[in-house]
Amino acid sequence: MTSKAQMGRPTIFTDDLAAAFCERIANGRSLRDVCSDEDMPSTTTINAWCKDYPDFSAQYDRDRKSTRLNSSH
């Protein structure tokens, strides 16, 4: 059986790209804003990564939450 990750287009996911994305989120930028950068994937791709890469999803959640906490002070 073909796994979900093998169907469709190949992923552009790399640890470096994921780290660069999460760093921008941690610096207070929104998902839409970061994804509008030419070197970043689309919001659809980020949502797919959250489903397919649990470590990325956890890091993204931590960075979003820390940004919200920092902006509320």
N, C-alpha and C positions, 0 to 999 in steps of 0.2 A: 504494500500500500504506500502511496506517495504521501509524505507528510505535508502539512500546510506550508511549512517554510520552503519547500521545494517547488511549489506550484507558483505560476505567475512569474513576474519579474524577479530577478535576483535582488537581494537586499543590498542597500548601500551602507548598512550598519557596520561601523568599526568602533572600537573602544575610543579612539582619538576623537572621532566625530561626536560620539555620545558625550564624551567629557567636555568638549567645546560647547555643545548645546547646553549641558547642565550648568556649566560655569556662567553662561549668559543668563540663564534663569536665576541662578543664585545671586547674580548682580542686580536683580530686581526687574528684569525685562519680562514681558508677557510672552506666552506661547506664540501668539500671532505675530508679535514684533520680531522675535528671534527667527521664526520661520520665514519672515519676509527678507531676511538676509540672503544674499545670493549663494553663499556657501553652506546654507543650512537646508535640511529637508523640509517638506511640507508638513502642515499640521496632521494630515491624514497619515503620513509616514510615521510621525512621532506617536500617534495613537496606536498604530500597528506595532511599533517597537515596544510600547508599554505592555501589549498583550503577549508579544513573542519573546521578550527579554526581561525576565523578572528582576534581575539586578539593575538594569537601566530604569525600570519602572520605580523601583524603590529609591534610587538616587534622585530621580526626577521629583518624586513626592517629597523627599526630604528637602530638596532645594526650594521647591514651591512653598512649603510650610515655613522654612526659615526666612524666606523673603517676606511672607505675610507677617510673621512675628516681628521682624526687624522694622517693617514699615508702620506697625501699630504703635511703636514707641516714640 
